[in-house]
Amino acid sequence: MTSLKYRLILAATLWITIGMIAAGFILSDVFKRHVINQFYSEIYEHLDELLHETEFKTDGPPLLKHRLSDPRYDIPMSGYYWEIKRSGNVLARSASLAGKMLSIAADTPTDIGTHTGTFAGPTGNVLIAERLVWASPRDPPIRFVVGTDERHVDDVVSRFHGILSWALTVFALSMILGAALLILYALKPLNALRTSLANVRTGASRKLEGTYPLEVLPLVDDLNALLVSTSELIQRARTQAGNLAHGLKTPLAVLADEAYRIEEQGLPQSSATILAQCRKMQTQIDYQTARARAVAVRSVPGTVAGVRKCSEEVVKALRRLYGQSGVEIAVDVSDGLLVACDPEDFNEMLANVVDNACKHAKSHVRVWCHGLVSDKTFNLNVEDDGNGLPPEAFEVVFDIGERWDSREAGSGLGLAIVRDLARLYGGDVNLQKSSMGGLCVVLALPAALRGDCQ
């Protein structure tokens, strides 16, 4: 998919290129016409000079009183020629002209004035100007012909083409560069808007901020209003989800109490069935409530949590719980790392993972994360020195309500909620063998570039 910026630059490049090519052809044609006219003007001057320097005699051929002022007519095959002839016979010619006569049209009695044309010469096509002069009405006219090789015109035009090509190329490149800079400058507000949206998405800000032109400002205002409205709707849905969970807990407690009464009445099998179903319903309620809450918070812009701060809070609480069991919990997290996640959800994920590690550890649990503030994602690792899990159990324990060891206490819901929360925030959770001998839980989450929580 091509971006709008590259499309505009490509369109401007094509248009400028086509314009420069068309301009090149037009300028070349205009210049060639101008050069030809200049050459003919020079030929006319030499023709007038030739007539002025010619002395007519009644009993002999015309003679030149002086040579023409242009020395090129004295250089053999220079491409500058003149010739005087009558009835196909040469009366006089320039020193530059040797060999056959200039090939021109036949005489006609009505030829008067100056005629031009292009005829074959000794060194190629020649631009010719011709004038007829009648010495007497009885005699045929005398033809004065002055010509210049067309190659001289081509040489001038060729040099002009070289200069014109370089000039138009440089001008086209400057125009393309100017158009590109203009397009980039015109699209700068859209880039700023995209950056602002990215900040909202990653939790760096709660609304679109910045200065925008009048054409973009209404869009920014509408988006900010939409963000506010969405946040209010999400908070309302979150509250309703909590109310639903709270409303179902009481009926479930009543059903469980009735199950115990049925057991006292001598129906243990029926009681066990009811209690098992109640536990399943409670598990699903807890899971779906956590999921709905995460979806709601994930959609609210500006949710940011500090990794080190939240990790220390969770570890501080669990040290009190597992301090007497001899389990030591170490924290090694880089400063300044921010996760694009609601602090409460991040605490819940981390607390579930660290709590599981403490339950299965022999004596040590380590929470560590080594990353850079500029990273887009980072991994938070929780390791223990317990017995760990076999590789075939790495995915089973993420199923809702599943536990690898049924003898262990718990609902089997913790890791399932952790993975679901992580994926809702654009991250994931994976298990691998720990270097400490036990299990390593790798919590991958998207990073926020900046925020208020440190």
N, C-alpha and C positions, 0 to 999 in steps of 0.2 A: 504494500500500500504506500503510494507516494504522498509525501506531506504537501500541504498547501504551499509552503515556502518554496520547495523545490519545483513545484508545478509553475508557480509564478516566475521564478528565475528562469526556468527552461523556456517558457512562453516568451519572456522578454528577450532572451538570447536568440531564439529563432526569429522573432520579429526584427530585431536589430541586424542580424546577419542577412536576412532577406533584403532589408532596406539598404544595407551597405553594398550588397551585390548589385541591386538595381541602380543605386547611385553611381557605382563604378561604371556600369555600361553606359548610362546617360552622360556622365562627365566625359568618358572616353570618346563617345560619338561627337559631343559638342566640341571638345578640344580638337579632334581630328578635322572637323569642318573648319574650325578657326585656323588651324595650321595651313590647310589647303588654301583658304582665302588669303592668308598672309603670303604664301608662296606665289599665288597668282598676282597679288598686288606687286610683289617684287618683279615678277615676269613682265607685267605691264610697264613698269618703270624702265626695265632694260629694253623692252620693245620700243618705247618712246625714244630712248637714248639711241638705239640702233637707227631708227628713222632719222633722227636729228643729225647723226654723224655720217649719214649716207649722202654722197654727192651723185646726182643723176647726170648722165651724159647722153646726148642724142646719138652719138656715133660709136658708143661703146658701153660696156657693162658699168654698173654703178660702183663707185669706189668709196671706201671709208676714209674720212678725213683723220680720225683718231681711233685708237682702240677703245673698246668699252672699258668703263672705270672698274668693273669687277674683274680681278685677275683670274678668277676661276674659269673664265671662258678661254684662257690661254693654256690651261693645264689639260693634257690629253686624258680623255675619258673621265673627266671630273664629274660628269653628270649635269653640267651646265653648258648648253649649246645654243648657237644661233645659226641661221642659214637664210640666204637670199637666193631665190630661184625664179625662173620664168619658163613656163611651158615644159616643166619637168627637167629643165637644165639648171644646174647649180651655178649661180653667178659669183657667190662668195659664201664662205662659211667660217665659223670660229676655229681656232687652232685646237680646241678640245675635241672637235668632231672629226672622226676619221672613218673611212669605210663608206658604207652605203648612206644614201640620203635619209633624212627623217621621213618616215612613212606617214603621210597625211592625206586628207581627202582631196579629190580632184578639183581643179578650178571650175568655177561656174561664173558666167558673166554677171550674175547678180550678187556675187559675194562682196559685200561692203562692210565696213566696220571691223571690229576685233572678234575673232572666233577662238574658242577654247575647246580643249578635248584631251583625251589620253590616247597616245599612239605608241607603237613599238619603236624603241630606240636602240642604239648600240649596246647599252648597258642595262636594258630593262625598259619597263614602261616609262614614258616621259609625259609630264604635264606640259601642254603646248598652248601658246597664245599666238595667233596668226592674224596678220593684217595685209590686205591687198592694196596696192598702189598702182594707178594707171599713169604711166608717163605720157601717153598720148591715146586718144580714142581708138586709133587704128591698131595699136600694138596690144598684145595680151598683158594682163596685169603682172606686176612684180609681187612676189609673195615674200613677206618678211616673217620669219618664224623664230620664236625664242622658246626654249624648253628647259625643264628641270626634271631630273630623275625623280620618280615617285619614291625611290628608296630613301631619299633625304627626308621626305615626309614621314615615312615609316620609322626612320631612326628617331626622329623627334617624338613621335607618338609612342614608340617603344620606351624611351627614357621616361616619358610622362607616365606610362603605365606602371613602371617600377616605383616611381615616387608616389603615384596615386595608390598603389596597392599597399605600400607601407603606411601611408597616411590614413587610409580607410581602415586598415587592420588595427592600428593604434587607437584610432577614434572609436572603432567598434568595441575594442576591449575596454576602453575607458567608459563607454556607454553601458556595457554589460556590468562592469564593476559598480558604476553609479546606480544602475537599476537594482543590482543585488543589495547594495547598501540601503537603498531607499526601501526595498521590500522588507529587509530585516528590521529596519527602523519602524516601518509601519506595523509589522507583526510583533514588535516588542511588547505591547500591552497584552497580547494573547499569551506570549511566553510567561509574562508576569502572572497572568491569571492561572495558567497551568501550574506554576510553582506554588501559588497560593492555595490552589485546590489540593496539591500534593501535601502541603503543610496541614490542611484540614484532615486529609485522609490519614496521615501518619500521627495526628494528634498534636502537632506543633501549635496549632491555633484552632479556635472554635468558629471562626468566620473568615470570609475572604477579606484580606486587608491589602492596602496599597492605593496608589493614585492612578486612575484610569481616564482615558479620553471620554468625551461625551457620548461617543457611539457605543462604548463598551460599558459605561457606568450603569445604565438601566439593567443590563444582564447581571452585573455584579450585585445590584440591590435585590433583584429577584432571587438570585441564588442564596443570598444571605437570609432572605425571608423564608425560603424553602428549608434551609438548614434549621432555622428556629422552629418552624412548624413541625419538621420531622422529629426534632429532639423532643418536643412536647408530646407528640403522638407516641413515641417510643417509651417515654417515661410513663405515660398512661397505661400502655400495654404491659410494661414491666410490673406496675403496681397491680394490675388485674391478674397477672400470672401468679404473683405472690398471694393475692387474696384467694385465688382458686386452690392453690396448694394448701393454704391454711384451712380453707373450708372443707377439704377432703380428709384432712388429718383426723378430725373429730369422728366422722363416720367410720374411718378405718380403726380407730381406737375402740369404738363401740363393737365393731365386728370381732376384733381380737378378744375383747372381754367376753363376748358371747361364746367364742370358740373355747375359751378356758372353762366356762360354765358347762358347755356341752361335754367337755372331757370329764368334768366332775360327775356328770350324770351317766358316765359309763360308755361314752361314745368317743374313744380316743382317736379312731381313724378319721371320723368326720371332723373332729377338732383339728387334727393335723392338716387335713386338706384345706380347711378354711384359713388356718394360720399361714400355710404356704402361699395361698393366693393373696392374702393380705400383704405378705412380705414382697411379693412380686409387684403388687400395685404400688406399695410404698417406694420400691426401687424405681419404678417407672415415673412416679410423681417427682421424686428427687431428681432423676436424670433429666426429665423434660423441663422441670422448673429451672435447673441450672442452665440447660441449653437455651431456653427462652430468654433468660436473664442475660446470657452471653450475647445472643443475637441482638438484643436491645442495646446493650452497652457498646457492642462492636459498631453499631450504626450511628452512635452518637459521636460527632467530631470532637477532637481535642482530648481523647482518652490516652493518657500517658502515665507510665509507671517507671520509677527509678529502680533499676535492677539491684544495685547494691543495698539501697535503703530497704526495699521489700524483703530481700534475702536475709538481712540482719534481723528484721522484725520477726520473720517466721522462725529463724533459727533460735532467737532469744526465747520465744514462747516454747519451742520444743525442747530446749535444754532444761527448762524447769520440769517438763513432763518426763524426760528420759534421763535426767541427771543421776537419779539414784540407781539406775540400771547399769551405769558405767559406760554409756555410749557418749563419745565425744564428737561434737559437730563443728567442723571447721568451715570458714567462709573465705573464699579467695576470688573476689569479683573486681574487675577493673572499674575505676572511677568514671563517672560521666555517661555510662551506658543507660539508654532509655529505650523502653519497649512500648510499642504502639498498642497498649492494652490497658483496660481498666485496672487500677491498683487492686481492687477487691478480687477480681477474677485472677489476676496474676498471683496474688497471695493464696487463693484457693488452689490453683494448680501447683504452686510450689509447696504448699503445706501438705497436699496429698502425696506428692512424690517424696519429700523429705521424711514424712511420717512413715511411709512404707519402708524407706531405707533404714530408719531407726528400728523398726520392728524386726527386720531381718539381719541387721548388722551385729557383729560380734562386739566390736569396741569402737569403730571409727566410721564416720560419715563425712564426706567432703562435698561441699557445694562450691563449684568454681566456674568462672566464665572469663576467658581472656579474649577481648575483642577491642576494636577501635570505634571511636565515636562516629566515624564516617561510614561504618559498615551498614549495609542495608538490612542484613539479618545477622543474628549471632546465635550461638548454641550455649545454653545453660546446662551444665552437667551436674548430676547428683550421683555420687558413687558410695558404695558401702563395701565392707570387708566380710560380708556374710557368705552364705553358701551359693547365692545366685540362682539362676534358672537355666534349664537346658534351652538350646536354641529353638526347639520346637514349641516352647511355651511363650516365646517373645510376642506372638500375635494373639494367642489364646487369652492372655490376661487382660486384653483390651476389650473383650466382649462384655456386654452388660450383664452383671450378676455372676460372672465367671471368676473362679479362683483356682489357681493351679494346685494348691494344697487345701483341701476342704477342711482340714483340722484347724487351720488358722481362722481367727476371728475376723469378722468384717462382712460387708455386703457385696464385695466384688464390684463396686461401682466407682471407686476412686480413679483408677487409671482410665476407665472409659470416659468419665467426665473430663479428665485432664486432656485426653486426646481430642475429644470433641471441642472443648474450649479452644485448644491450640489451633485446630483447623479452622474454626470459625474466625479466628483472628489472622488467618493466612499463614499459620505455622504448622508444626507437626511435632509428634513425640515418637521416639524410637528407643529400643532397648539394645544393649550390647554388653559384652563382658567387660567388667571393670578391671583396671590394672591393679586394684587393691584385692582382687580375688573374688569379689561378689558381683553385683549387678550395677550397670551404669545406665541411668535414664538420661537421654539427651532431649532437652526441650528446646526446639528451634522456633524462634518468634521474630516477627518483623521489628526492625529498629525504628525509633523516632529520632529525627536529627536534632531536635531541640525540644525543650519543654520546661515546665516549672518544677517538676519533681526530680530531685537529684538523689 
